[in-house]
Amino acid sequence: MFSVSTESKIRVLVAKPGLDGHDRGAKVIARALRDAGMEVIYTGLRQTPEMVVNASLQEDVQVIGLSILSGAHNAIVPRVMDLLKQNKMDDVLVLVGGIIPDQDIEGLKKIGVAAIFQPGTPMDDIVKFIREHVKPHSVPAV
């Protein structure tokens, strides 16, 4: 007999914005999140901030993970955050991973990024952070 779980899976969009040509790390993260029971949508390479936010809106995700290796995080991430606000998606948890210099972390957090995961971060730490910080979809009161 088929049973339906009343607990919905956490929906995560993993995106490679900008001109990065390397997505192995993003694929490893996507696989780890899937293995942890999350539903993962991977957008592929060379996404614009508009494409990332549009996909997030269409897929009704709770988490956006941006993987950036190009050094363009100070241009891309603020644009993503602005587009999320314009689309009233303030409840979406935004995470950034990749090559992010220590001196840029505080500025990214000030604009609303929940966490930055640099190379070498254990997958379990990322999974734990998401589970502890994801905001459940609002359910209408009965």
Buried (B, 14 or more C-beta within 10 A) or exposed (E): EEEEEEEEEBBBBBBBBBEBEEBEBBBEBBBBBBEBEBBBBBBEBEBBBEBBBBBBBEBEBBBBBBBBBBBEBBEBBBBBBBBBEEEEBEEBBBBBBBBBEEEBBEEBEEBBBBBBBEEEBEBEEBBEBBEEEBEEEEEEEE
